[in-house]
Amino acid sequence: MHFISPSAAMPLSPPVLVPASQMACVAVVAQAGPAGQQPPEFVRTLVNTLPIALVLLAAYLLLFRPEKEKQRRQQELLAGLKKNDRVVTTSGIYGSVASVDRDGDRVTLKIDDAANVKLTVTLGSIARVLGDADSSRTTRDAS
């Protein structure tokens, strides 16, 4: 904490207690005009709104933008879904796509080829499509 002494033009004003973190802002505002004059209104408005603008910018960059990117990637994944793709649902069920009904928002998965087990799920419940590396790894792990 630093004390800023009142100017000679205001002899009755007590000293103002300003936190050290705001001293840079006070120094900038104090340089705006001659001693004893108030800084221009736009400078005070800028100093008051700048922290709010920085918080909003940080929230956009850290929260909203990554979430929109994740949604865009999921939409691309679902748009490229085709028959015989190996997929994992959000509930952890592995299967191969038997058919895709985009109008009905349904996907039929083949769970077990030997017993001809099929399961119909919503298109949004597909979590990811397994690539060649993932499917070969799961095949080796099952043996």
Secondary structure, DSSP 4 states (H G I P E B T S, - for coil): -EEEPPPTT-TTPPPEEE-GGGHHHHHHHHTTSSTTPPPPHHHHHHHHHHHHHHHHHHHIIIIIHHHHHHHHHHHHHHHT--TT-EEEETT--EEEEEEEETTTTEEEEEEETTTTEEEEEEGGGEEEE--HHHHHHHHHHH-
